Amino acid sequence: MISINNLTFEIGSRALYDEANWHIKPGDKVGLIGANGAGKSTLLRLIVGQYMPTSGTISMAKDLKIGYLNQDLLSYHSDKSIVHVAMEAFERQNQLHAEIENLLKKLETDYSDEILNKLSDKQMEFEALDGYNIEFRAHEILAGLGFSEEEQKRPLATFSGGWRMRVMLARILLQAPDILLLDEPTNHMDLPSIKWLENYLQAFEGAIVIVSHDRYFLDRIIKKTVESRKGKLTLYAGNYSFYLEEKAMRNEIQAGQFKNQQAKIKQEERLIERFRAKASKAKMAQSRIKALERMERVDDVDDDNPEVNFSFKFSKPSGRHVVTLENISKSYPNLEILRNTSALIEKGDKIALIGANGKGKSTLLRIVADADTNFEGNAIKGHNVSQTFFAQHQLEALHLENSIIAEMQAFAPKHTETELRSILGCFLFTGDDAFKKIKVLSGGEKSRVALAKALTADANFLVLDEPTNHLDMASVNILIQALQQYEGTFIVVSHDRYFLDNVANKIWFIENKEIKEYPGTYQEYEEWNSKRVIKPEIKEEKKVVKEEPKKEKTAPTEDTKRLLLKKNKELAQLEEQIGTKEVEVKNLETLLASEEVYSDAVKLQETTRNYNSAKAEYDQLQHNWENLAEEIMQLEG
């Protein structure tokens, strides 16, 4: 289908590909993977002819129909409705439709056989090309990609970039190409649309090449994986999970070969040094030197999965209740998002906020983060809560003239340069990368800088809106490790299911204008959600209700004020005691897991007794806190 032979492509003095080879066969479903900057998007552009190879060839059949989705399509502008833009895929059918309309108009005055025959021929071809169903097919695909019936009538120009990209994808899918080249197709898609696209691509009969950082998406679609690395293309005969296992095995073999070869080289070098000292052995020494020079060297294995080796600390732990949402209602003109709904974020919660676009995820996140105050109800921050809010618009807040290290130092002055360099190293900025100017960074690199800043803030509560956008798989893996080590509380919106499954212990979703909670991981939520029947929202009839006169609040007496002051001080003291006791319990849990303790019966018995005592005290403190908080709420009326 497509044959890539000895492909070399140079940018300046750098060879992005160096005699790379790859053959794409009919029906192949391939994931093209590699680090940012490895040339994945460039390779797709080479295949479609937007770039020309420095040397080598890319050959394919002349009549091969390629559907190519890339981020440049965002620049496409049209004032037509999106259903008409999608239907532009049917070039011949649209041409025939226009010709048929023209012939029908002529028939109003000309009944000649010539016109009738032409009309008959055009109608037969139009029917053979399934022309009468093209509008239905366009509506069907747009609906699958998340567009309502009303939205399909709106002009393309009225949609944001992410939604316009979906229209471009619909147009490409409607072309029914022989091969699909998809560059990050799930960017800006919500989870329902991603699942629909997965089902569509699984049934697609042509070949597919996908560039994506969404490993769950890749696992469900692809049958082969091609890694772009160090100028070469390496094929793995399985999906992304298979690639990880197979690569680990290949790396283990390569590491062994490297170790053995290095031992052999050292042995040869010692012999050469010994032979050089003797004139009679000099010829033999020269022979061994030439043999070493001819030896094909085995490379050492590079670590493509760096580990986060620092801890994210904050000066003060929060109280038990981090954010309390009471009777929240939020509406936009002609759109109600939330209606009289309540929820609670507790200390230690790792919440994934999921759902379709337009259901109010970002709105709810802004309410939680105090970025939106135009709503009904109360959003109450708890005791000692310090917050950091990460969203994509914060990439624009980076100071373009700063170097990366200067940007970090300005934001986190309490950290030493060594600490900040260590943090940047974990986010793949090594060596002199730290001195790069912000203005020369790619979107993914800017995201990593902004995330590094967010995670170095002295915050015990993180609010993260789509933090995995523009990140490659290695960077997503770093973020997962960082959040797994983070001891505070966070709420995150993301469409990356692998990421969510590895960081969340609670799931929030919006249903019938209410915040609903599932107490478990994303995978557990998916299993639970697949089995349940969702009740449709009942539209309430408007009723005339006679309102009861509201009781006016009476001002608290001086005695009540003094009592409230005393109780609030006691509550603050209890929260400090709870924090101290929580640290003690965690330390004892660590001790119980250490070999030094569990291998010594006496130490084990003593540590277990101390742990049980500390845990009982901790539980009692929590109970006292709840009772005292209840008293305070009653006094406040």
C-alpha positions as CSV (number, residue, x, y, z in Angstrom):
1,M,0.0,0.0,0.0
2,I,2.7,2.5,1.1
3,S,6.4,1.6,1.0
4,I,9.0,3.8,2.8
5,N,12.6,2.8,1.7
6,N,15.8,4.2,3.1
7,L,14.1,7.5,4.0
8,T,16.4,10.3,5.1
9,F,15.0,13.7,6.1
10,E,17.2,16.5,7.4
11,I,16.2,19.7,9.1
12,G,19.3,21.9,9.0
13,S,22.2,19.8,10.2
14,R,20.0,17.4,12.0
15,A,18.8,14.1,10.5
16,L,15.3,13.5,11.7
17,Y,15.2,10.2,9.8
18,D,18.3,8.3,8.7
19,E,17.7,5.5,6.1
20,A,14.4,4.5,7.8
21,N,12.2,1.8,6.4
22,W,8.5,0.9,6.8
23,H,5.9,-0.9,4.7
24,I,2.2,-0.2,5.4
25,K,-0.1,-3.0,4.2
26,P,-3.8,-2.9,3.4
27,G,-5.9,-3.2,6.6
28,D,-3.0,-2.4,8.9
29,K,-4.0,-0.6,12.1
30,V,-0.8,1.0,13.3
31,G,0.1,3.3,16.2
32,L,3.1,5.6,15.4
33,I,4.7,6.5,18.7
34,G,7.8,8.3,20.0
35,A,8.9,11.2,22.2
36,N,8.0,14.8,21.3
37,G,10.4,15.9,18.5
38,A,11.0,12.3,17.2
39,G,9.4,13.2,13.9
40,K,6.0,11.5,14.1
41,S,3.9,14.4,12.6
42,T,6.7,15.1,10.1
43,L,6.5,11.5,8.8
44,L,2.8,11.9,8.1
45,R,3.5,15.1,6.2
46,L,6.2,13.2,4.2
47,I,3.7,10.5,3.3
48,V,1.1,13.0,2.0
49,G,3.7,14.9,0.0
50,Q,3.8,18.1,2.1
51,Y,7.5,17.6,2.7
52,M,10.0,16.0,0.3
53,P,12.6,13.5,1.6
54,T,16.3,14.4,1.5
55,S,16.9,11.0,0.1
56,G,15.1,7.6,-0.1
57,T,11.6,7.0,-1.5
58,I,8.0,6.9,-0.4
59,S,6.0,5.0,-3.0
60,M,2.2,4.2,-3.2
61,A,-0.5,3.4,-5.7
62,K,-1.6,6.4,-7.8
63,D,-5.3,5.9,-7.0
64,L,-4.7,5.5,-3.2
65,K,-7.2,7.7,-1.3
66,I,-5.6,9.2,1.9
67,G,-7.6,10.8,4.7
68,Y,-5.2,13.1,6.7
69,L,-6.2,14.7,9.9
70,N,-3.8,17.3,11.4
71,Q,-3.9,20.4,13.6
72,D,-3.5,22.7,10.5
73,L,-7.1,22.0,9.6
74,L,-8.1,24.4,12.4
75,S,-7.3,27.3,10.0
76,Y,-10.2,26.2,7.7
77,H,-12.9,28.8,7.7
78,S,-16.5,28.6,6.5
79,D,-19.8,30.3,7.2
80,K,-21.7,27.2,6.0
81,S,-23.4,24.9,8.5
82,I,-21.2,22.1,9.8
83,V,-23.4,19.5,8.2
84,H,-22.8,21.2,4.8
85,V,-19.0,21.4,5.6
86,A,-19.0,17.7,6.4
87,M,-20.9,16.9,3.2
88,E,-18.1,18.5,1.2
89,A,-16.5,15.1,1.5
90,F,-18.9,13.9,-1.3
91,E,-17.4,15.8,-4.1
92,R,-18.8,13.8,-7.0
93,Q,-22.2,13.4,-5.4
94,N,-22.4,17.2,-4.7
95,Q,-21.5,17.9,-8.3
96,L,-24.2,15.5,-9.6
97,H,-26.8,17.0,-7.2
98,A,-26.1,20.4,-8.7
99,E,-26.3,19.1,-12.3
100,I,-29.6,17.3,-11.5
101,E,-31.1,20.5,-10.0
102,N,-30.0,22.4,-13.1
103,L,-31.6,19.8,-15.5
104,L,-34.8,19.8,-13.5
105,K,-35.0,23.5,-13.9
106,K,-34.5,23.2,-17.6
107,L,-37.3,20.6,-17.8
108,E,-39.7,23.3,-16.8
109,T,-39.5,24.7,-20.3
110,D,-37.6,22.0,-22.3
111,Y,-39.1,18.5,-22.5
112,S,-36.6,17.1,-25.1
113,D,-35.4,13.6,-25.0
114,E,-31.8,14.9,-24.7
115,I,-32.6,16.6,-21.3
116,L,-34.6,13.5,-20.1
117,N,-31.8,11.1,-21.0
118,K,-29.1,13.3,-19.3
119,L,-31.3,13.6,-16.2
120,S,-31.8,9.8,-16.1
121,D,-28.1,9.1,-16.5
122,K,-27.2,11.6,-13.7
123,Q,-29.9,10.2,-11.4
124,M,-28.7,6.6,-12.0
125,E,-25.0,7.6,-11.2
126,F,-26.2,9.6,-8.1
127,E,-28.1,6.6,-6.8
128,A,-25.2,4.3,-7.5
129,L,-23.0,6.6,-5.4
130,D,-25.6,6.4,-2.6
131,G,-26.2,10.1,-3.0
132,Y,-29.7,10.0,-1.4
133,N,-28.1,8.9,1.9
134,I,-25.2,11.3,2.1
135,E,-26.9,13.8,4.3
136,F,-28.1,11.1,6.7
137,R,-24.5,9.7,6.9
138,A,-23.2,13.2,7.7
139,H,-25.8,13.7,10.4
140,E,-24.9,10.2,11.8
141,I,-21.2,10.8,12.1
142,L,-21.6,14.4,13.5
143,A,-23.9,13.1,16.1
144,G,-21.4,10.4,17.1
145,L,-18.7,13.1,17.5
146,G,-20.9,14.9,20.0
147,F,-23.0,17.5,17.9
148,S,-26.6,17.9,18.7
149,E,-29.2,18.3,15.9
150,E,-29.4,22.0,16.6
151,E,-25.6,22.4,16.6
152,Q,-25.4,20.7,13.1
153,K,-27.3,23.7,11.7
154,R,-24.9,26.3,13.1
155,P,-22.1,27.8,10.9
156,L,-18.6,26.3,11.3
157,A,-17.2,29.8,12.2
158,T,-19.2,29.9,15.4
159,F,-17.4,26.9,16.9
160,S,-14.2,26.8,19.0
161,G,-11.0,25.2,17.6
162,G,-11.6,21.8,19.3
163,W,-15.1,21.5,17.8
164,R,-14.0,22.6,14.4
165,M,-11.4,19.9,14.4
166,R,-14.2,17.3,15.0
167,V,-16.0,18.6,11.9
168,M,-12.8,18.2,9.9
169,L,-12.6,14.6,11.2
170,A,-16.2,14.0,10.2
171,R,-15.5,15.2,6.7
172,I,-12.4,12.9,6.4
173,L,-14.4,9.9,7.7
174,L,-17.2,10.5,5.2
175,Q,-14.6,10.4,2.3
176,A,-14.2,6.7,3.0
177,P,-10.4,6.8,2.3
178,D,-8.2,3.7,1.8
179,I,-6.0,4.8,4.6
180,L,-6.5,7.2,7.5
181,L,-3.5,9.2,8.9
182,L,-4.7,10.7,12.2
183,D,-2.5,13.1,14.1
184,E,-3.7,13.3,17.7
185,P,-7.4,12.7,16.8
186,T,-8.6,12.7,20.5
187,N,-7.3,16.1,21.3
188,H,-10.2,18.3,22.6
189,M,-12.6,15.3,22.5
190,D,-14.7,14.3,25.5
191,L,-14.9,10.7,26.7
192,P,-18.2,9.8,25.0
193,S,-16.8,11.1,21.6
194,I,-13.5,9.2,22.1
195,K,-15.5,6.0,22.7
196,W,-17.6,6.6,19.6
197,L,-14.5,7.1,17.5
198,E,-12.9,3.9,18.9
199,N,-16.0,1.9,17.8
200,Y,-15.9,3.5,14.4
201,L,-12.2,2.9,13.8
202,Q,-12.5,-0.7,15.0
203,A,-15.0,-1.3,12.2
204,F,-13.1,0.7,9.6
205,E,-11.9,-1.7,6.8
206,G,-9.1,0.4,5.5
207,A,-5.6,1.0,6.9
208,I,-5.1,3.4,9.8
209,V,-2.0,5.2,11.2
210,I,-2.5,7.0,14.5
211,V,-0.3,9.4,16.3
212,S,-1.6,9.7,19.9
213,H,-0.5,10.0,23.5
214,D,-3.7,8.2,24.7
215,R,-2.5,4.7,25.3
216,Y,-6.0,3.3,26.1
217,F,-7.2,4.6,22.7
218,L,-4.2,3.0,21.0
219,D,-4.7,-0.3,22.8
220,R,-8.3,-0.5,21.5
221,I,-7.6,0.3,17.9
222,I,-4.1,-0.7,16.8
223,K,-2.7,-4.1,15.9
224,K,0.9,-3.0,15.3
225,T,3.1,-0.3,16.8
226,V,5.9,1.6,15.1
227,E,8.4,3.5,17.2
228,S,10.1,6.6,15.8
229,R,13.4,6.9,17.6
230,K,16.9,8.1,16.8
231,G,16.1,8.4,13.1
232,K,14.8,4.8,12.7
233,L,11.4,3.2,12.6
234,T,11.1,0.0,14.6
235,L,8.1,-2.3,14.2
236,Y,6.4,-4.2,17.1
237,A,3.7,-6.8,16.2
238,G,1.1,-5.8,18.7
239,N,-0.8,-2.9,20.4
240,Y,0.8,-0.4,22.8
241,S,0.7,-2.7,25.9
242,F,2.4,-5.4,23.8
243,Y,5.0,-2.8,22.7
244,L,5.8,-1.9,26.3
245,E,6.4,-5.6,27.2
246,E,8.3,-6.4,24.0
247,K,10.5,-3.3,24.3
248,A,11.3,-4.1,28.0
249,M,12.4,-7.6,26.9
250,R,14.5,-6.2,23.9
251,N,16.1,-3.7,26.2
252,E,17.0,-6.4,28.7
253,I,18.7,-8.4,25.9
254,Q,20.4,-5.3,24.6
255,A,21.7,-4.4,28.1
256,G,23.2,-7.9,28.4
257,Q,24.8,-7.6,25.0
258,F,26.2,-4.2,25.9
259,K,27.6,-5.4,29.2
260,N,29.2,-8.5,27.5
261,Q,30.7,-6.4,24.7
262,Q,32.1,-3.8,27.1
263,A,33.8,-6.6,29.1
264,K,35.2,-8.0,25.9
265,I,36.5,-4.6,24.8
266,K,38.2,-4.0,28.2
267,Q,39.8,-7.4,28.0
268,E,41.1,-6.7,24.4
269,E,42.4,-3.3,25.5
270,R,44.4,-4.9,28.3
271,L,45.9,-7.4,25.9
272,I,46.8,-4.7,23.5
273,E,48.6,-2.6,26.2
274,R,50.5,-5.7,27.2
275,F,51.5,-6.6,23.6
276,R,52.6,-3.1,22.8
277,A,55.4,-3.3,25.4
278,K,57.0,-6.2,23.4
279,A,58.5,-5.5,19.9
280,S,57.8,-9.1,18.8
281,K,54.1,-8.7,19.6
282,A,53.6,-5.3,18.1
283,K,52.1,-6.7,14.8
284,M,49.5,-8.7,16.9
285,A,48.6,-5.6,18.9
286,Q,47.9,-3.6,15.6
287,S,45.8,-6.5,14.4
288,R,43.7,-6.4,17.6
289,I,43.3,-2.6,17.4
290,K,41.9,-2.9,13.9
291,A,39.5,-5.6,15.0
292,L,38.3,-3.3,17.8
293,E,37.8,-0.5,15.3
294,R,35.8,-2.7,13.0
295,M,33.6,-4.1,15.8
296,E,29.9,-3.0,15.5
297,R,29.2,-1.4,18.8
298,V,26.1,-2.2,20.8
299,D,24.5,0.9,22.3
300,D,23.7,1.1,26.0
301,V,19.9,1.2,26.8
302,D,18.6,4.7,27.2
303,D,16.1,5.3,30.0
304,D,12.9,6.4,28.2
305,N,10.9,6.4,31.5
306,P,12.5,8.8,34.0
307,E,11.2,8.5,37.5
308,V,10.1,11.4,39.7
309,N,12.6,11.4,42.6
310,F,11.5,14.4,44.7
311,S,8.5,14.9,47.0
312,F,6.0,17.7,46.8
313,K,5.6,19.3,50.2
314,F,3.5,22.0,51.7
315,S,4.0,23.9,54.9
316,K,0.5,23.4,56.3
317,P,-2.0,20.4,56.0
318,S,-5.6,21.4,55.3
319,G,-8.5,20.7,57.6
320,R,-10.7,17.6,57.0
321,H,-13.2,19.5,54.8
322,V,-11.4,21.1,51.8
323,V,-14.3,22.5,49.8
324,T,-18.0,22.3,50.7
325,L,-20.5,23.0,47.9
326,E,-24.0,23.9,49.2
327,N,-27.1,24.2,47.0
328,I,-25.1,25.3,43.9
329,S,-27.1,26.5,40.9
330,K,-25.4,27.9,37.7
331,S,-27.0,29.0,34.4
332,Y,-26.0,30.7,31.2
333,P,-28.5,32.3,28.8
334,N,-30.7,29.5,27.6
335,L,-28.6,26.9,29.3
336,E,-28.9,25.5,32.9
337,I,-25.7,23.8,34.0
338,L,-26.2,23.0,37.8
339,R,-29.4,23.0,39.8
340,N,-29.4,23.1,43.6
341,T,-26.7,20.5,44.0
342,S,-24.2,19.9,46.8
343,A,-21.0,18.0,47.2
344,L,-18.0,17.8,49.5
345,I,-14.2,17.5,48.8
346,E,-12.4,15.9,51.8
347,K,-8.8,15.9,52.7
348,G,-6.9,13.2,50.7
349,D,-9.5,13.0,47.9
350,K,-8.1,12.5,44.4
351,I,-11.1,13.3,42.3
352,A,-11.5,12.9,38.5
353,L,-14.3,15.1,37.1
354,I,-15.6,13.4,33.9
355,G,-18.4,13.7,31.4
356,A,-19.3,14.9,28.0
357,N,-18.4,18.4,26.8
358,G,-21.1,21.0,27.5
359,K,-22.2,19.2,30.8
360,G,-20.5,21.8,32.9
361,K,-17.1,20.2,34.0
362,S,-15.0,23.3,33.4
363,T,-17.7,25.5,35.0
364,L,-17.8,23.3,38.1
365,L,-14.0,23.3,38.2
366,R,-13.9,27.2,38.1
367,I,-16.5,27.3,40.9
368,V,-14.4,25.0,43.1
369,A,-11.3,27.1,42.3
370,D,-13.0,30.4,43.1
371,A,-12.4,31.5,39.5
372,D,-16.2,31.8,39.0
373,T,-18.3,33.6,41.6
374,N,-21.4,34.2,39.6
375,F,-23.6,31.4,40.9
376,E,-26.2,30.7,43.5
377,G,-25.4,28.8,46.7
378,N,-22.1,28.6,48.7
379,A,-18.6,27.2,47.9
380,I,-16.8,27.2,51.2
381,K,-13.1,26.6,51.5
382,G,-12.0,24.7,54.6
383,H,-9.5,25.5,57.3
384,N,-5.8,26.0,56.1
385,V,-6.7,25.3,52.4
386,S,-4.0,26.7,50.1
387,Q,-4.8,26.2,46.4
388,T,-3.2,26.1,42.9
389,F,-5.3,26.2,39.8
390,F,-3.8,24.8,36.5
391,A,-5.5,25.5,33.2
392,Q,-4.3,25.7,29.6
393,H,-4.7,29.5,29.5
394,Q,-1.9,29.6,32.1
395,L,0.5,28.7,29.4
396,E,0.0,32.2,28.1
397,A,0.9,33.6,31.5
398,L,4.5,32.3,31.2
399,H,7.0,35.1,30.8
400,L,8.3,34.6,27.3
401,E,11.7,36.3,27.8
402,N,12.5,34.3,30.9
403,S,14.6,31.2,30.8
404,I,12.9,28.1,32.2
405,I,15.0,28.1,35.4
406,A,14.4,31.9,35.8
407,E,10.6,31.3,35.5
408,M,10.8,28.6,38.2
409,Q,13.0,30.8,40.5
410,A,10.6,33.7,40.3
411,F,7.6,31.5,41.1
412,A,9.2,29.3,43.8
413,P,11.9,31.5,45.5
414,K,12.1,29.2,48.6
415,H,13.5,26.3,46.5
416,T,17.3,26.2,45.7
417,E,18.5,26.1,42.1
418,T,19.6,22.5,42.7
419,E,16.1,21.6,43.8
420,L,14.5,23.3,40.8
421,R,17.0,21.7,38.4
422,S,16.0,18.4,39.9
423,I,12.3,19.1,39.4
424,L,12.9,20.3,35.8
425,G,14.9,17.1,35.2
426,C,11.9,15.0,36.1
427,F,9.9,17.0,33.6
428,L,12.4,16.1,30.9
429,F,14.4,19.4,31.0
430,T,17.9,18.2,31.5
431,G,21.3,19.9,31.3
432,D,21.3,23.2,29.4
433,D,17.6,22.8,28.6
434,A,16.9,24.8,31.8
435,F,18.4,27.9,30.2
436,K,16.1,27.8,27.1
437,K,13.9,30.8,26.7
438,I,10.1,30.2,27.2
439,K,9.4,31.8,23.8
440,V,11.2,29.0,21.9
441,L,9.3,26.1,23.6
442,S,6.7,24.0,22.0
443,G,3.1,23.7,23.4
444,G,4.0,20.5,25.1
445,E,7.2,22.0,26.6
446,K,5.3,25.0,27.9
447,S,2.7,22.7,29.5
448,R,5.5,20.9,31.3
449,V,6.9,24.1,32.6
450,A,3.5,25.3,33.8
451,L,2.9,21.9,35.5
452,A,6.3,22.0,37.2
453,K,5.4,25.5,38.5
454,A,2.0,24.3,39.8
455,L,3.5,21.3,41.6
456,T,6.2,23.4,43.3
457,A,3.6,25.8,44.8
458,D,3.1,25.6,48.6
459,A,-0.4,24.2,48.0
460,N,-2.3,21.4,49.7
461,F,-5.1,21.5,47.1
462,L,-4.6,21.3,43.3
463,V,-7.3,22.1,40.7
464,L,-6.1,20.7,37.3
465,D,-8.0,21.4,34.0
466,E,-6.8,19.1,31.2
467,P,-3.2,18.8,32.4
468,T,-2.3,16.1,29.9
469,N,-3.1,18.1,26.8
470,H,0.1,18.5,24.6
471,L,2.0,16.0,26.7
472,D,3.7,12.9,25.3
473,M,3.5,9.6,27.0
474,A,6.7,10.0,29.0
475,S,5.5,13.4,30.3
476,V,2.0,11.9,31.2
477,N,3.8,9.1,33.1
478,I,5.9,11.7,35.0
479,L,2.7,13.6,36.0
480,I,1.1,10.4,37.2
481,Q,4.1,9.6,39.4
482,A,4.0,13.2,40.8
483,L,0.3,13.0,41.7
484,Q,0.7,9.5,43.2
485,Q,3.3,10.9,45.5
486,Y,1.4,14.1,46.3
487,E,0.0,13.9,49.8
488,G,-2.6,16.7,49.4
489,T,-6.0,16.8,47.7
490,F,-6.8,17.4,44.1
491,I,-9.6,17.5,41.5
492,V,-8.7,17.0,37.8
493,V,-10.5,17.1,34.5
494,S,-8.9,15.0,31.7
495,H,-10.0,12.8,28.8
496,D,-6.9,10.5,29.2
497,R,-8.4,7.4,30.7
498,Y,-5.0,5.8,31.5
499,F,-4.1,8.9,33.4
500,L,-7.4,9.0,35.3
501,D,-7.2,5.3,36.2
502,N,-3.8,5.8,37.8
503,V,-4.4,8.9,39.9
504,A,-8.1,9.1,41.0
505,N,-9.8,7.5,44.0
506,K,-13.1,9.1,43.4
507,I,-15.1,10.0,40.3
508,W,-17.4,13.0,40.0
509,F,-19.9,13.4,37.1
510,I,-22.7,15.7,36.3
511,E,-26.1,14.1,35.7
512,N,-29.5,15.7,35.5
513,K,-27.8,19.0,36.6
514,E,-26.5,17.4,39.8
515,I,-23.0,16.5,41.0
516,K,-22.9,12.7,41.4
517,E,-20.0,10.7,43.1
518,Y,-18.7,7.2,42.5
519,P,-16.3,6.1,45.3
520,G,-13.6,4.2,43.4
521,T,-11.2,4.2,40.4
522,Y,-12.1,5.2,36.9
523,Q,-12.0,1.6,35.7
524,E,-14.3,0.5,38.5
525,Y,-16.6,3.4,37.6
526,E,-16.7,2.3,33.9
527,E,-17.7,-1.2,34.9
528,W,-20.4,0.1,37.2
529,N,-21.7,2.7,34.7
530,S,-21.9,0.1,31.9
531,K,-24.5,-1.9,33.9
532,R,-26.7,0.8,35.1
533,V,-29.8,2.4,33.5
534,I,-29.7,6.2,33.6
535,K,-33.1,7.8,34.4
536,P,-33.9,10.6,31.9
537,E,-34.2,14.0,33.3
538,I,-37.9,14.9,34.2
539,K,-38.8,18.3,33.0
540,E,-40.8,20.0,35.8
541,E,-44.0,21.7,35.0
542,K,-44.2,25.3,36.1
543,K,-46.5,25.6,39.1
544,V,-47.6,28.7,40.9
545,V,-46.5,28.2,44.4
546,K,-47.4,30.5,47.2
547,E,-44.2,31.4,48.9
548,E,-44.0,31.3,52.6
549,P,-42.7,34.5,54.2
550,K,-39.0,34.1,55.0
551,K,-38.0,34.1,58.6
552,E,-35.5,36.9,59.3
553,K,-32.3,35.8,60.9
554,T,-31.9,37.2,64.4
555,A,-28.5,38.8,65.2
556,P,-26.5,36.6,67.6
557,T,-26.2,37.8,71.2
558,E,-22.9,38.8,72.8
559,D,-22.9,35.5,74.7
560,T,-23.4,33.5,71.5
561,K,-20.6,35.5,69.8
562,R,-18.2,34.7,72.7
563,L,-19.2,31.0,72.7
564,L,-18.7,30.8,68.9
565,L,-15.2,32.4,69.2
566,K,-14.3,29.9,71.9
567,K,-15.7,26.9,69.9
568,N,-13.8,28.0,66.7
569,K,-10.5,28.2,68.6
570,E,-11.2,24.7,70.0
571,L,-11.9,23.5,66.4
572,A,-8.6,25.0,65.1
573,Q,-6.7,23.3,68.0
574,L,-8.5,20.0,67.2
575,E,-7.4,20.2,63.5
576,E,-3.8,20.8,64.5
577,Q,-4.0,17.7,66.9
578,I,-5.6,15.7,64.0
579,G,-2.8,16.7,61.7
580,T,-0.1,15.7,64.2
581,K,-1.8,12.4,65.1
582,E,-2.2,11.6,61.3
583,V,1.6,11.9,60.8
584,E,2.2,9.7,63.8
585,V,-0.2,7.0,62.5
586,K,1.4,7.1,59.0
587,N,4.9,6.8,60.5
588,L,3.8,3.7,62.6
589,E,2.2,2.2,59.4
590,T,5.6,2.6,57.7
591,L,7.4,1.0,60.6
592,L,5.0,-2.0,60.6
593,A,5.9,-2.6,56.9
594,S,9.6,-2.5,57.5
595,E,11.6,-5.7,57.6
596,E,13.4,-4.6,60.8
597,V,10.1,-4.6,62.7
598,Y,8.1,-7.5,61.2
599,S,11.0,-9.9,61.5
600,D,11.4,-9.1,65.2
601,A,8.5,-10.5,67.3
602,V,9.1,-8.1,70.2
603,K,9.4,-5.0,68.1
604,L,6.3,-6.1,66.1
605,Q,4.2,-6.5,69.2
606,E,5.3,-3.1,70.6
607,T,4.8,-1.3,67.3
608,T,1.4,-2.8,66.8
609,R,0.3,-1.8,70.3
610,N,1.5,1.8,69.6
611,Y,-0.2,1.9,66.3
612,N,-3.6,0.7,67.7
613,S,-3.4,3.3,70.5
614,A,-2.5,6.1,68.0
615,K,-5.2,5.0,65.6
616,A,-7.8,5.0,68.4
617,E,-6.8,8.5,69.5
618,Y,-6.9,9.7,65.9
619,D,-10.5,8.3,65.4
620,Q,-11.6,9.9,68.7
621,L,-10.2,13.3,67.6
622,Q,-12.1,13.0,64.3
623,H,-15.3,12.2,66.2
624,N,-14.7,15.2,68.5
625,W,-14.1,17.4,65.5
626,E,-17.4,16.3,63.9
627,N,-19.4,17.0,67.1
628,L,-17.8,20.4,67.6
629,A,-18.4,21.4,63.9
630,E,-22.1,20.4,64.3
631,E,-22.4,22.6,67.5
632,I,-20.8,25.6,65.7
633,M,-23.2,25.2,62.7
634,Q,-26.2,25.2,65.1
635,L,-24.9,28.3,66.9
636,E,-24.4,30.1,63.6
637,G,-28.1,29.3,62.8
